[in-house]
Amino acid sequence: MLLGLWVNRHQYFRWTPRTAWLTFAYVIMVPGIFGYMGYVTDIVARYSEWVKTIPVYQKRKRADGRILTPPPGVLDYISCGHANGSSLNAMAPKNHGTAFQCLPAALRNGPSALILSYILHGWIPHYSGGHHDSVLDSKVAQVPDLLSLTPDLYDHFQSSLKYSTQALPINVLLDTLLRPNADTQVNPRPCVEWKYTPKRAISHLVLGETENAGGQWAKEDASAIWDIQALSYAEMLALPGYSFADHHLSTTGELLPDFVRPSRREVAAYFDAYPRAVGIHESIHTSTKVGNISSCENGFSIGSHNIFCKHLVLASGTFSISIPPRPLLRPLKALDNLDEPLLVVGSGFTAADAIISASPHRKIVHIFKWAPDEYQSPLRGCHHQAYPEYATVYRQMKAAAAAKSNFKAPGSPLRRRQKHNPFFSHRDWHSVYEGYPNTQIVEVHTFNQYAEVKLKLESGETIERRVGSLECAIGRRGSLDYLSPALFDGVVGSNNRAVDHFDDKILISGRTLRFRCEVDLQVAPNLFIIGSLTGDSLIRFAFGSCAYAAGKIMASREGCRKSLPSSSLNSTPPSIDGQVLSPMQEIDGSAHQDLHVDRRKLARSLELMTAENQIWKKSGWWSGGFMLS
């Protein structure tokens, strides 16, 4: 009977209040509740991800929509540069108690400042594990917060051939964690995870001289075209949260190929877009010039903007100023006749950029230093396929030096490489290039649209050449002229021999503060240096100093009294006044050490070697015979 009722249940169904309620509950109400919960959960998740990109101080708003002024002690960081800074004067605090952090003077909002700003917004680097160095992996796994580094983490670097000895160990540490085996692998998996921790964020400002973020990259160089390729590959230029590959995809809609050397124009566009892409743009102030920075009772005073700060970070770089030519050559800087030959003085990358940027049909008179036993041009190490433009210029220099010394260098390898170098065929080098090694300019006579210069060759012979303009590329330096004399002496040292004096200016290089960095990146109480001021100019080596400075600042704000890492490599620090220079000062940490390597071929060779090893292992020869299946 029950079976019959079940089969014929539709004949006994009647709409009653009870059946209507059950139908509504199970057909409409219950599915609706679950649907609403799923929808709300999805919206909250998306909102949380979006909120992470908003600067911390944008989240504190009044009812009328205006941003609240942070109370004293909240703003712990400012980065500063060069310009009128009228908008900053209105933001300047009136009391001494407000704490700021500065990246001053010719800063130009460079990559190191952007990295530091990203960290201070609350994005903390954490070790995610999996590094190929088992010793390093075991050490860092115990302290995964990469803002709390200690020297024992990298004390084994000196005894290992895997790590660079040209950069500061703390910079090498962050580089190998961010890009393990980057020189031999394509797109290695990073061992660092950037976690957003808003409670550790510190409101701040970044002040730079240039119109756009990017520092020296954003500053157009009149001697070089914007389409010249960078020395670094794109993955080495990537900043956290928004890589160059991400920027390339968002602007072109295409994936970035491997081993791309982007042009200066592309790199400048990337750095300009970076602040807004990661949500730190409200902290970045461009076209801002600072000066008259001195120490005071509660920290530092930025006299140009009436700002007082507790912490100061210098990130003004060491490449903002070109070394001026000597007085004899300065009248040539006023000439700009493209129909006459171009006079280039210098033997480095800047001189090569000037030659590369010149019209293919314009004649070039190139004066350069040539002393292979004492001085090696940085162009010497450029691989002829990875860096064909610089390799070509160096070969012209080498051929000119061989011709002037009546020594004929082996020619067949050069001719073979010229056939495979696409840049060599861009111009008729034999007719447009004249190279003069170790030559002195003894006389200059300027006329309306050109000048005649008398050259004294290495052999003692004198010749005359007619030129239409001059590119003096004998080096770049930085300046700390925004510091007061007392603060400058406290940072650099009153007797530091690694400073250069040109006219009435004191210029610095990557070696000037190198010996201080080996002791501590905090070169004075609450004053830090990052970027190329440490002697490591490559962007890939900027993360260590930024993490160190950010960790110190956050620890100070959080009331942490523990001693954070020193970047010291030496048990006995060098003389602070600069009388005794560290041996590391003889090493140029800013130089590219791998230009002689074509990473494209190296990566392919390693892939082939790995495949051969797998075949060898499976064959059974390693154990004494074939493995039979």
Secondary structure as UniProt FT lines:
FT   HELIX           2..7
FT   HELIX           9..12
FT   HELIX           17..24
FT   HELIX           25..29
FT   HELIX           30..51
FT   TURN            52..53
FT   HELIX           56..59
FT   TURN            63..64
FT   TURN            72..74
FT   STRAND          77..79
FT   HELIX           86..91
FT   TURN            96..97
FT   STRAND          101..102
FT   TURN            106..109
FT   HELIX           111..120
FT   TURN            121..122
FT   STRAND          123..127
FT   HELIX           134..142
FT   TURN            146..147
FT   HELIX           151..153
FT   TURN            155..156
FT   HELIX           157..159
FT   HELIX           169..178
FT   TURN            180..184
FT   STRAND          192..196
FT   HELIX           198..200
FT   STRAND          204..207
FT   HELIX           215..218
FT   TURN            222..223
FT   TURN            226..227
FT   HELIX           234..237
FT   TURN            240..241
FT   HELIX           244..252
FT   HELIX           264..278
FT   HELIX           281..283
FT   STRAND          284..285
FT   STRAND          293..296
FT   TURN            297..298
FT   STRAND          299..302
FT   TURN            303..306
FT   STRAND          307..309
FT   STRAND          311..314
FT   STRAND          321..322
FT   HELIX           327..334
FT   TURN            338..339
FT   STRAND          342..345
FT   HELIX           349..357
FT   TURN            360..361
FT   STRAND          364..368
FT   TURN            372..374
FT   HELIX           378..381
FT   TURN            384..386
FT   HELIX           388..404
FT   TURN            405..406
FT   HELIX           412..420
FT   HELIX           422..426
FT   HELIX           429..432
FT   STRAND          433..437
FT   STRAND          440..446
FT   STRAND          451..456
FT   TURN            458..459
FT   STRAND          462..467
FT   STRAND          469..472
FT   STRAND          476..479
FT   TURN            481..482
FT   HELIX           485..492
FT   TURN            494..495
FT   TURN            497..498
FT   STRAND          499..502
FT   TURN            503..504
FT   STRAND          505..508
FT   TURN            510..513
FT   HELIX           514..517
FT   TURN            518..519
FT   STRAND          522..524
FT   TURN            525..526
FT   STRAND          527..529
FT   HELIX           531..534
FT   HELIX           539..541
FT   HELIX           543..557
FT   TURN            558..559
FT   TURN            576..577
FT   HELIX           583..586
FT   TURN            589..590
FT   TURN            595..596
FT   HELIX           599..619
FT   HELIX           621..623
//
